[in-house]
Amino acid sequence: MTGSDEPELLRAAPVRPPADSALGGFVEHLRQAHDREFDDYADLHRWSVQDPDGFWGALAEHFGVRFGTPPQAVLGDAAMPGARWFPGATLNYAEHAVGISAAGADADEVAVIGYSQTRDRTELTWGELREQVAAARAGLRRLGVRRGDRVAGYLPNIAETVVAFLATASLGAIWTSCAPEFGASSVLDRFGQVEPVVLLAVGGYGYAGKQVDRREQVAAIRAGLPGLRHVVDIGYGPHPLPGAVTWGELLGEPGELAFDPVPFDHPLCVLFSSGTTGKPKAIVHGHGGILLEHLKNHALSWDLGPGDRILWFSTTAWMMWNALVSGLLRGASIVLVDGNPQYPDLSLQWRLAAETGATLVGASPGFLMACRAADLRPAREHDLSRIRQLGAAGSPLPPEGYRWVAEQFGAGVLLNVGSGGTDICSGILQGGPWQPVWAGEISGPCLGVDARAFDEHGTPVVDDLGELVITRPLPSMPVGFWGDDDGSRYRSTYFDRYPGVWRHGDWVRFTAAGSAVVAGRSDATLNRGGVRLGTAEFYRVVEELPGIDDSLVLHLEDRAGGNGELMLFVQLRPGAVLDDALRGRIVGALRTELTPRHVPDRIEEVPVVPRNRTGKKLEVPAKRILLGAAVEDVASRDVLADPVALDAFADLAGTRA
């Protein structure tokens, strides 16, 4: 779609934010307490980025952030990198997550629901969650864990992981986690950087009807972490870990539900980048930044509050796990799902949403498109009447996916498509209750996020593709990278292109109406004859063609300045054949709907399109392999959704050489 095309409006923005929404309550607070009135979302957003002190200060005030020591200011230094938020303040993320301000009133209400392919459904009430966090805190202290120590979890998405994370945070210790499907070498690439003193692990798990034994991997991880003092076996499944403290022993003595106040930017957790473009970056996030960002996001965009329930499939290796747990900050209950999210069939997540009465269901765009392709009718087949929002993140959702959701769920359910990342552990672009929904477009920048598109000269552009940048600081920008003592790697990652401006690495177009279209990673952008095109627009055309299940497009540039070679790889549906007729349909569609310059020079079939475990297509690793890099130097197989997905590209590289 060009900038002059009118987008299809699927849901108009209300004149005022719904009075019963968290955003409506915040806007009313701004009116009464701060004498602020706003005409529409764009007006509110404009103020939120132009007056960060006013916006973030009012947010902390309205949502009752409990400071041990009050801040001296809101934004003490606005420089990027190096912004200082709430200087002098102390607080603790975990104190807000367990909701102790309402201790007792909700003790018997459900806080955590766990579904698993390893054991039966589990539940924790708010009272049980607090008791277990207190006991786990005491247990970690008995193991010698102190402020600043690292505690690592080689754990699935289960209630014990939530408890361990919150107990770690309560002590001012630092949490990090990997999913147990990761192999030992990938885990050591991550945990080896932060040198944990305690490792919580499982010896195996169930997945799609099979038992997976991970004791050998745990042993290798233990051997590769010389600073490790203790291993705690969660006791999940039939694979006990030898020589480990049991979960029952860790929680064996009751403890005090206490929370050590720490500085605003004290490390809360270390998240890792995907590791598909080099060694995973150890991204450090602080207590205050994640607390403020997730209160803002979960309330003002996702509209979560007490009585709500969020179901969003994630593993513990993805930032969405942290976002899911932060549903507790708003008094919402969270649904944890461990195992194959499409086993025994594609309807599993819809059944769980119906059974739990989920009010916010998150899904990957790939899952939504698979449901569409399978002609599922989730709202007719299941009681999903409590759903108010469907969230989608991880990769671009094509317009057809928007229309499918609108057809299935109607105007009463808000489709909230977002784009952000591990780097800020939240969204940069997103929708919300006061924003319109256009087919194929994200509603706009999140509150407090001064997001823009820059051309190569650092000039903002509208209705044209550019680099996604953030021109003002956010509280949840990383404290830094672990081990990057002089900050050089951090600066080169985000601030090398535009000094003082965060470059996120996505290729985006903002429209005059304020919406946004993410066109893929900027390092995978196609440039033929001076015409730049995002890969997402390419996929939208190709993957609507009959017989094509998935696709990957790569541009191998010509160093002499020519057009280079444009290569399209397609994963076919069962029974389809890549013959001259299908090739002709592909070429015709791309020529008509995009440009003649973007007709591929070569179309090849691959068994599977390479994606990482969060569903992102791996254009850059595949391209590096075709240019001569070895698979093992490009990406660990553990981070791939299909471990052998890159092998076809290595084979092709060999024939090309």
C-alpha positions in Angstrom: 0.0 0.0 0.0 1.4 3.4 -0.9 1.1 6.4 1.3 -1.8 7.9 -0.8 -4.0 4.8 -0.3 -6.8 5.1 2.2 -6.6 2.4 4.9 -9.7 0.4 5.7 -11.2 1.5 9.0 -12.3 -1.5 11.0 -13.1 0.3 14.3 -13.5 4.0 14.8 -12.0 5.7 17.9 -14.6 6.7 20.5 -15.0 10.4 21.1 -13.8 9.9 24.7 -12.0 7.0 26.3 -14.5 4.5 27.7 -15.4 5.7 31.3 -15.0 2.2 32.7 -11.6 1.7 31.1 -8.3 2.2 33.0 -7.4 4.8 30.4 -10.6 6.6 31.0 -9.9 6.7 34.7 -6.4 8.1 34.1 -7.7 10.8 31.8 -10.2 11.8 34.4 -7.5 11.8 37.0 -5.5 14.2 34.8 -8.5 16.4 34.5 -9.3 16.6 38.2 -5.8 16.5 39.8 -3.8 18.3 37.1 -6.4 20.4 35.2 -5.5 18.7 32.0 -8.0 18.2 29.1 -7.4 16.2 25.9 -9.3 16.3 22.6 -8.3 12.8 21.5 -5.6 10.2 21.8 -3.2 12.1 19.6 -3.5 15.1 21.9 -2.8 12.9 25.0 0.1 11.3 23.3 1.6 14.6 22.3 1.5 15.8 25.9 2.9 12.5 27.2 6.1 12.9 25.1 6.5 16.6 25.4 6.1 16.7 29.2 7.7 13.4 30.4 7.9 14.8 34.0 4.2 15.5 34.0 3.1 12.2 32.3 5.3 9.7 34.2 4.9 11.5 37.5 1.1 11.5 37.1 1.2 7.8 36.1 3.2 6.9 39.3 0.7 9.0 41.4 -2.4 7.6 39.8 -1.4 3.9 40.0 -0.1 4.2 43.5 3.6 3.4 43.1 5.0 2.8 46.6 8.3 4.5 47.1 10.5 3.5 50.0 12.3 6.8 49.5 10.5 9.4 47.5 12.2 10.7 44.3 14.0 14.0 44.1 12.6 14.5 40.5 10.9 12.5 37.8 13.4 12.9 35.0 16.7 14.0 36.5 18.7 13.9 33.3 17.1 13.5 29.8 20.3 12.6 27.9 20.3 9.5 25.7 22.0 7.3 26.6 22.3 7.9 30.3 18.8 9.3 31.2 18.2 9.3 35.0 14.6 8.5 36.0 13.3 9.2 39.5 16.7 9.9 41.1 16.9 9.1 44.8 13.8 6.9 44.8 13.7 3.4 46.2 11.0 0.8 45.5 10.6 -2.9 44.7 8.8 -4.4 41.7 7.8 -7.6 43.6 6.0 -5.6 46.3 3.6 -4.3 43.6 3.2 -7.6 41.8 1.9 -9.4 44.9 -0.6 -6.7 45.6 0.1 -6.4 49.3 -1.8 -3.1 49.6 -4.9 -5.2 49.4 -3.6 -8.2 51.4 -6.4 -10.2 52.8 -9.3 -8.7 50.8 -8.4 -10.9 47.7 -6.7 -13.8 49.5 -9.1 -16.4 48.2 -9.3 -15.1 44.6 -7.3 -16.8 41.9 -4.1 -15.1 40.9 -2.3 -17.7 38.8 -3.7 -20.6 36.6 -1.3 -23.1 35.1 -1.9 -25.4 32.2 0.7 -28.0 31.4 1.3 -31.0 29.2 3.4 -32.4 32.1 0.8 -32.3 35.0 -2.7 -31.4 35.8 -4.0 -27.8 36.0 -2.8 -25.9 38.9 -4.0 -22.7 40.7 -2.6 -20.2 43.2 -4.8 -17.8 45.0 -3.4 -14.4 45.9 -3.0 -15.6 49.5 -1.1 -18.7 48.3 1.0 -16.6 46.0 2.1 -14.4 48.8 2.8 -17.3 51.2 4.9 -19.0 48.6 6.9 -15.9 47.6 7.6 -15.3 51.3 8.7 -18.9 51.8 10.8 -18.9 48.6 12.4 -15.6 49.7 13.4 -17.2 53.0 14.7 -20.3 51.2 16.8 -18.3 48.9 18.3 -16.4 51.8 19.2 -19.7 53.5 21.0 -20.6 50.3 23.0 -17.4 50.7 21.4 -15.2 48.0 21.9 -11.5 48.7 21.2 -8.2 46.9 22.9 -8.1 43.5 23.4 -11.9 43.2 22.0 -13.6 40.1 19.4 -16.3 40.3 18.8 -18.3 37.1 15.8 -20.4 36.0 16.1 -23.2 33.5 12.3 -23.5 33.7 9.1 -23.7 31.9 6.2 -21.3 32.1 4.7 -22.6 35.4 3.6 -21.1 38.7 6.9 -22.0 40.5 8.8 -19.9 38.0 6.6 -16.9 38.9 7.2 -17.5 42.6 10.9 -17.8 42.2 11.2 -14.6 40.1 9.2 -12.6 42.6 11.1 -14.0 45.6 14.4 -13.2 43.8 13.2 -9.6 43.1 12.0 -9.1 46.7 15.6 -9.6 47.9 17.1 -7.2 45.3 18.8 -10.2 43.6 18.7 -10.4 39.8 16.6 -12.9 37.8 17.3 -14.4 34.5 15.7 -17.4 32.7 15.8 -19.7 29.7 13.3 -22.2 28.5 14.2 -25.9 29.1 14.0 -26.7 25.4 17.3 -24.7 25.0 20.4 -26.9 24.8 23.3 -26.5 27.3 25.5 -24.5 25.0 22.8 -21.9 24.3 22.0 -21.7 28.0 25.7 -21.2 28.9 26.0 -18.5 26.2 23.4 -16.7 28.3 23.8 -17.7 31.9 27.6 -17.8 31.6 27.6 -14.0 31.1 25.8 -13.3 34.4 27.3 -16.0 36.6 24.4 -17.1 38.7 24.8 -18.4 42.3 21.6 -20.4 42.3 20.0 -22.3 39.4 16.4 -23.5 39.5 15.8 -26.2 37.0 13.6 -29.0 35.8 14.9 -32.4 34.8 12.4 -32.7 32.0 8.9 -31.9 30.8 6.0 -33.2 28.7 5.5 -31.9 25.2 2.8 -32.9 22.8 2.2 -36.3 24.5 5.9 -37.1 24.9 8.3 -36.9 27.9 11.5 -35.0 27.3 14.4 -35.8 29.6 16.7 -32.8 30.2 18.9 -34.1 33.0 21.9 -34.4 30.7 21.6 -30.7 29.7 21.2 -29.6 33.4 24.3 -31.5 34.3 26.2 -29.7 31.5 24.9 -26.3 32.6 25.9 -27.0 36.2 29.4 -28.0 35.0 29.7 -24.8 32.9 28.8 -22.4 35.7 31.8 -22.4 38.1 30.3 -19.8 40.4 27.1 -21.8 41.0 26.5 -22.7 44.6 23.2 -24.5 44.6 20.7 -26.2 42.2 17.0 -26.3 43.1 14.9 -29.0 41.5 11.4 -27.8 40.9 10.2 -31.4 40.7 8.3 -31.1 37.4 7.7 -34.5 35.7 9.4 -37.8 36.3 13.0 -36.7 35.9 14.5 -35.8 39.3 17.8 -34.0 39.4 20.5 -35.6 41.6 22.3 -33.6 44.2 19.7 -30.7 44.2 17.7 -28.9 46.8 14.0 -29.8 46.2 11.3 -27.2 45.8 9.7 -28.5 48.9 12.9 -27.9 50.9 13.3 -24.4 49.5 9.8 -23.5 50.6 10.0 -25.7 53.7 9.9 -22.9 56.3 7.5 -20.0 56.3 9.0 -16.6 55.8 8.1 -12.9 56.2 6.6 -11.3 53.1 9.1 -8.5 52.9 10.6 -6.5 50.1 14.0 -4.8 50.1 13.8 -1.3 48.7 16.3 -0.8 45.9 17.2 2.2 43.8 14.9 2.9 40.8 17.4 1.6 38.3 18.6 -1.4 40.4 18.7 -4.5 38.1 15.5 -6.5 38.2 16.2 -9.1 35.5 18.5 -9.8 32.6 16.8 -10.6 29.3 18.7 -12.0 26.3 18.4 -11.1 22.6 17.6 -14.0 20.3 21.2 -14.8 19.5 20.5 -15.1 15.7 22.8 -12.3 14.8 25.7 -12.9 17.2 26.2 -13.7 20.8 23.0 -12.9 22.8 23.1 -9.5 24.4 22.5 -9.6 28.1 20.0 -6.7 28.5 19.6 -5.4 32.0 16.2 -4.0 33.1 15.6 -2.1 36.3 12.9 -2.4 39.0 11.5 1.0 38.5 11.6 1.1 34.7 9.8 -2.2 34.2 7.3 -1.3 37.0 6.3 2.1 35.5 6.3 0.8 31.9 4.2 -2.2 32.6 1.8 -0.3 34.7 1.4 2.1 31.8 1.1 -0.6 29.1 -1.1 -3.0 31.0 -3.5 -0.4 32.2 -3.7 2.3 29.5 -3.2 0.0 26.4 -4.3 -3.5 27.5 -7.0 -2.2 29.9 -6.2 -4.7 32.6 -7.5 -4.4 36.2 -8.8 -6.5 39.1 -11.2 -9.2 37.8 -9.4 -9.4 34.4 -7.5 -12.5 33.2 -4.7 -12.5 30.7 -3.8 -15.5 28.5 -0.7 -15.0 26.3 1.3 -18.0 25.3 5.0 -17.5 26.0 8.1 -19.4 27.1 10.4 -18.1 29.8 13.0 -17.1 27.2 10.8 -14.3 25.7 10.0 -10.9 27.1 6.3 -11.7 26.8 6.8 -13.9 29.8 7.8 -10.9 31.8 4.9 -8.9 30.4 2.5 -11.7 31.3 3.7 -11.9 34.9 3.3 -8.1 35.1 -0.5 -8.6 34.7 -0.3 -9.2 38.5 0.7 -5.5 38.9 -2.8 -4.6 37.9 -4.5 -7.1 40.1 -5.4 -9.2 37.1 -4.9 -13.0 37.2 -2.6 -14.7 34.7 -2.9 -17.9 32.7 0.4 -19.8 32.2 0.5 -22.4 29.4 3.5 -24.8 29.1 3.9 -27.2 26.2 3.0 -27.2 22.5 0.4 -24.4 22.1 -1.2 -26.2 19.1 -1.5 -29.7 20.7 -3.6 -31.6 20.3 -5.0 -29.2 17.8 -5.0 -25.5 16.7 -8.0 -24.7 18.9 -6.2 -25.4 22.2 -5.7 -21.7 23.1 -9.3 -20.8 22.3 -10.5 -23.6 24.6 -8.3 -22.4 27.4 -9.5 -18.9 26.9 -13.1 -20.1 27.2 -12.4 -22.3 30.2 -10.5 -19.5 32.1 -12.8 -16.6 31.1 -9.8 -14.7 29.7 -10.5 -11.0 29.0 -7.2 -10.4 27.1 -5.9 -13.1 24.8 -2.5 -12.6 23.2 -1.4 -14.5 20.1 1.3 -14.4 17.5 0.2 -13.2 14.0 1.3 -16.6 12.7 -1.2 -18.3 15.0 -4.0 -16.0 13.9 -3.2 -16.5 10.2 -3.1 -20.3 10.8 -6.5 -20.2 12.4 -7.8 -18.2 9.4 -6.2 -20.7 6.9 -7.8 -23.6 8.8 -11.2 -21.8 8.7 -11.7 -21.9 12.4 -14.6 -20.1 14.0 -13.4 -19.6 17.5 -16.1 -17.2 18.7 -18.8 -19.5 17.5 -17.1 -22.7 18.6 -16.2 -21.5 22.2 -17.7 -19.2 24.8 -15.3 -16.3 24.4 -17.8 -13.7 25.5 -15.4 -12.3 28.2 -12.7 -11.3 25.8 -12.4 -7.5 25.4 -9.0 -7.4 23.6 -7.1 -9.7 21.3 -3.4 -8.8 21.4 -0.9 -9.7 18.6 2.8 -9.2 18.6 6.0 -10.8 17.5 5.8 -10.1 13.7 3.6 -8.0 11.4 0.0 -9.1 11.0 -1.2 -8.6 7.4 -4.5 -6.9 6.6 -6.2 -10.2 6.0 -5.5 -11.2 9.6 -7.2 -7.9 10.9 -10.3 -8.6 8.8 -10.5 -12.2 10.0 -10.4 -11.1 13.6 -13.1 -8.5 12.9 -15.3 -11.1 11.2 -14.9 -13.6 14.0 -15.2 -11.4 17.1 -17.1 -8.3 15.9 -16.8 -4.7 17.0 -17.0 -5.5 20.7 -13.5 -6.9 20.7 -10.5 -4.6 20.2 -7.7 -6.0 18.1 -4.6 -4.5 19.6 -1.6 -5.2 17.4 1.7 -4.0 18.8 5.4 -3.9 18.0 8.2 -3.4 20.5 10.8 -5.8 21.8 13.1 -7.2 24.4 15.2 -4.1 24.4 12.5 -2.1 26.2 10.5 -5.1 27.4 7.3 -3.6 26.1 5.6 -2.0 23.1 6.7 1.0 21.0 3.7 1.0 18.7 0.3 -0.3 19.8 -3.4 0.2 20.0 -5.8 0.9 22.9 -9.3 1.8 23.9 -9.2 5.4 22.6 -7.6 4.5 19.2 -9.0 3.4 15.9 -8.1 0.2 14.2 -7.1 0.1 10.5 -6.6 -3.1 8.5 -2.9 -3.9 8.3 -1.8 -0.9 10.4 -0.8 -0.5 14.0 -2.9 2.2 15.7 0.0 4.4 16.7 2.8 5.1 19.1 2.4 4.1 22.8 1.9 6.8 25.4 5.2 8.3 26.5 7.0 6.9 23.4 8.2 9.6 21.0 8.5 7.2 18.0 9.2 8.4 14.5 10.6 7.3 11.2 14.0 8.8 10.2 15.5 8.8 6.7 19.2 8.2 6.3 20.0 11.8 7.1 18.1 11.7 10.4 15.1 13.7 9.1 11.6 12.6 10.2 9.5 11.3 7.4 5.7 10.6 7.1 4.1 8.4 4.5 7.5 7.0 3.6 9.6 4.1 5.0 12.3 4.9 7.5 14.2 3.7 10.5 12.0 3.4 13.6 13.6 5.7 16.2 12.7 7.0 19.7 13.8 10.6 20.2 13.1 10.9 24.0 14.1 8.5 26.8 11.8 5.9 28.4 12.0 4.5 31.9 12.3 0.9 30.6 15.2 1.5 28.3 17.9 -0.9 29.5 20.0 0.0 32.5 22.8 -1.4 30.3 24.2 -4.7 29.0 25.7 -7.0 31.6 29.5 -7.0 31.4 29.5 -3.9 29.1 31.3 -1.8 31.7 32.2 1.2 29.6 28.8 1.1 27.8 30.4 0.8 24.3 28.3 -2.1 23.2 25.1 -0.5 24.4 25.8 2.7 22.6 26.8 1.0 19.4 23.6 -1.1 19.4 21.1 1.7 19.7 22.9 5.1 19.2 25.4 4.5 16.5 23.3 5.8 13.6 21.7 8.9 15.1 23.6 10.3 18.1 21.3 10.9 21.0 18.4 9.0 19.3 17.4 5.4 19.9 17.4 3.4 16.7 15.3 0.3 17.2 16.2 -1.7 14.0 12.8 -1.9 12.4 11.7 -0.4 9.1 8.5 1.6 9.5 6.1 3.9 7.8 4.0 6.4 9.8 0.9 7.7 8.1 -0.5 11.2 8.2 -3.4 9.7 10.3 -0.9 8.6 13.0 -0.9 4.9 12.3 2.1 2.8 11.6 3.1 -0.1 9.4 6.2 -2.1 10.4 7.7 -3.4 7.2 10.3 -5.8 8.7 13.8 -5.4 10.1 15.7 -2.5 8.6 18.8 -4.8 8.1 16.6 -7.0 5.9 15.0 -4.2 3.8 15.0 -4.9 0.0 16.6 -2.2 -2.1 16.3 -2.7 -5.9 17.1 0.1 -8.2 16.7 2.7 -5.5 13.2 1.4 -4.5 13.2 0.3 -0.9 10.6 -2.2 0.3 10.0 -3.9 3.6 9.9 -7.6 3.7 6.5 -7.7 5.4 4.8 -6.1 2.4 6.5 -8.8 0.2 5.1 -11.6 2.4 1.6 -10.2 2.5 1.4 -10.7 -1.3 3.1 -14.0 -1.6 1.5 -15.8 1.4 -2.0 -15.1 0.1 -1.4 -17.2 -3.0 -3.0 -20.7 -3.0 -0.5 -23.4 -2.2 2.0 -21.2 -0.3 2.2 -21.7 3.5 5.2 -19.5 4.3 7.9 -17.5 2.5 11.3 -15.8 3.0 12.8 -13.2 0.7 16.5 -12.2 0.6 18.4 -9.6 -1.4 22.0 -10.3 -2.1 23.4 -6.9 -3.0 25.8 -6.3 -5.8 29.0 -4.6 -4.5 29.5 -3.1 -8.0 26.2 -1.2 -7.6 23.9 -3.3 -9.7 20.5 -4.7 -8.8 22.0 -7.7 -7.0 20.0 -11.0 -6.7 16.6 -11.2 -5.2 15.8 -14.7 -4.0 12.4 -15.9 -2.8 12.0 -19.1 -0.8 8.6 -20.7 -0.4 7.3 -23.3 2.0 4.4 -25.1 0.2 1.2 -26.5 1.6 0.7 -30.3 1.4 0.0 -31.3 -2.2 1.2 -28.1 -3.8 4.0 -28.2 -6.4 6.4 -25.3 -7.3 5.9 -25.6 -11.0 6.0 -23.0 -13.8 2.4 -22.1 -13.2 2.9 -21.3 -9.5 6.0 -19.4 -10.3 4.1 -17.4 -12.8 1.4 -16.6 -10.3 4.0 -15.4 -7.8 5.7 -13.2 -10.3 2.4 -11.8 -11.6 1.2 -10.9 -8.1 4.4 -9.2 -7.1 4.6 -7.3 -10.3 1.1 -6.0 -9.9 0.8 -5.4 -6.2 4.4 -4.2 -5.5 6.7 -3.1 -8.3 8.4 -4.8 -11.3 11.7 -4.2 -9.6 10.7 -6.6 -6.8 10.1 -9.7 -9.0 12.5 -12.3 -7.7 15.4 -13.5 -9.8 15.0 -16.9 -8.3 12.2 -18.8 -6.6 13.2 -21.9 -4.6 11.2 -24.3 -2.4 12.4 -25.0 1.2 11.1 -27.6 3.6 10.5 -24.9 6.3 11.0 -21.2 6.6 13.5 -20.5 9.4 12.0 -18.7 12.4 13.1 -18.2 15.9 11.0 -19.4 18.8 9.0 -16.2 19.0 8.0 -16.6 15.4 10.2 -14.0 13.7 11.5 -14.9 10.3 15.3 -15.1 10.2 16.2 -13.2 7.0 19.6 -12.0 8.2 20.9 -15.4 9.3 19.7 -17.0 6.1 21.4 -14.3 4.1 24.7 -14.6 5.9 24.7 -18.3 5.2 24.1 -17.7 1.5 27.1 -15.3 1.6 29.3 -18.0 3.0 28.9 -18.1 6.8 28.6 -21.4 8.6 25.3 -22.3 10.2 26.9 -22.6 13.6 28.4 -19.2 13.3 25.0 -17.6 12.5 22.5 -19.1 15.0 22.3 -21.8 17.6 19.9 -24.5 16.6 18.3 -24.1 20.0 16.9 -20.7 19.2 15.2 -22.0 16.0 11.6 -23.1 16.0 12.8 -25.9 13.7 16.4 -26.9 14.5 17.2 -27.8 10.9 15.4 -24.9 9.2 18.7 -23.2 8.1 20.2 -26.4 6.6 18.6 -25.9 3.2 20.3 -22.5 2.9 23.6 -24.1 3.8 23.1 -26.7 1.0 22.2 -24.0 -1.5 25.2 -21.9 -0.5 27.4 -25.0 -1.2 26.0 -25.3 -4.7 26.4 -21.6 -5.4 30.0 -21.7 -4.2 
